[in-house]
Amino acid sequence: MEGSKKMMKRPIKEVYGSDASEASKANSIASQIELLEEIIKAKGKFDFTAGLEKLKEELMEADGMLADVKVKVPDWCKLEEKWLLDE
């Protein structure tokens, strides 16, 4: 229980980083893969390869799903919001 209390008291900046890009990197599957690869190199006697392969499969699946996402760009002139094009 003591360990979980320490986790709760950690500052948000330490956990998530100082901006959104650091926060997304800290929680991404790619960063988990990097962490597992470092653990495997440091402690070769443990078998983390199954977890690494699972994460790689999840990353490939997520990348495939992301590639299928189509974002429509609205015609701001037709919507009478031309001022949005100025930015």
N, C-alpha and C positions, 0 to 999 in steps of 0.2 A: 504494500500500500504506500510505503514511503516513496518509492520511485514515481508513482503516479502523481503524488503531491508535488514533487519537484517539477514534473512535466507541466503541471497546471500553472506553476509560478514563473515559468520561463517567459521572458518578454516576447511580444508578438513579432517584433523586428527580428529577433534571433530565430524564431521558428519560420517565418514567412519571407524574410528579407525586407529591404527598404522600399521596393516598388513592385508593381504587378508582374514585371518580367521575371524578377527573382522568385516571386511566389509561385508562378506557374512552373518554373524550372525545378523548384524544390519539390513539387508534387507530381511531376510528370513521370510517365512510364520510362522515358529515356533516361532520366536521372536515376531511377531505380535500377535500370540495367547497368549503368556506369558504376553504381555503388556495389552491385553484386559482383561485377567483374573485378573491382578492387579487392573485395573480400576474398574472392577465389584466389587471386594472386597472393594475397597476404597469408591466407590460411588454407593451403592446398589440401589439408587432410579432411576438410569438410566437403560434403557433396551439395553444393548450391547450384549445380548445373541444371537440375530439373526446374528450379525456380527461375533461373535465367532464361531457359527456353520458353517457359510459359509467358514470361514478360515480353520476350521478343515476339511471340505469336500475338499477344494482345496489342502490341505496338503496331504490328503489320495490319491487324484487323482494324484498329482505330484509324490508321493512315488511309486505308481503303475506304472507310466510311466517310472520312473527311474529304477525300477526292470526289465523292459522289454529291457533295453539298453544292448546290447552285444558288448563288445570291443574285437576286434581281436588282438591277439598278433603276431606281425610279426616274421618270422624266420630270424633273422639277419644273420645267417650263409649263407642261400641261397641268401640273398641280398648282400652278400660280405661286410657286415658291422659288423663283429664279434667284433670289438672294442667297440661297444655299450653294449655288454654283460659284459665287464670288470667293468663297473661302478656300 
